[in-house]
């Protein structure tokens, strides 16, 4: 398998449909008192496996100079990595990382994350960042295994009932050394 820069002319505007299953989510507890404000994330069971799906567009106009890489084997793209170097704060955003369902768990995601790190390092970005959902437990575990930590969250990024829906935005990041 090799990781190659994909042709923007072919992929710009192409839809990416990403699916995953989850049986856990992170719940948030907010504590506010005279000593301050605190948040605590706790792993909880959904009591049944839930299938999630979302759609995105490759190389969207909101991204700053995006690059799209493909993990390719025998002429087939098995996974995607989309990066955008945010100049205003010198962070490299992973706006999409996806591996075809049949090829998950075979090291392709790790190879794509290593590519993200090397590109960020070459471009002298100060850190890598990404967004995931509080119910995407497998992805959160994967990102943690790659050295990422929770750096923030948005409790109302998707809807006004994200907490009740058990799906709020979690930001994760990793410093470039």
Beta strands, then each sheet from edge to edge (+ up, - down):
strand 1: 2-5
strand 2: 15-33
strand 3: 36-57
strand 4: 67-73
strand 5: 76-86
strand 6: 91-99
strand 7: 127-133
strand 8: 149-154
strand 9: 169-175
sheet 1: 1+ 4- 5+ 6- 7- 9+ 8-
sheet 2: 2+ 3-
end
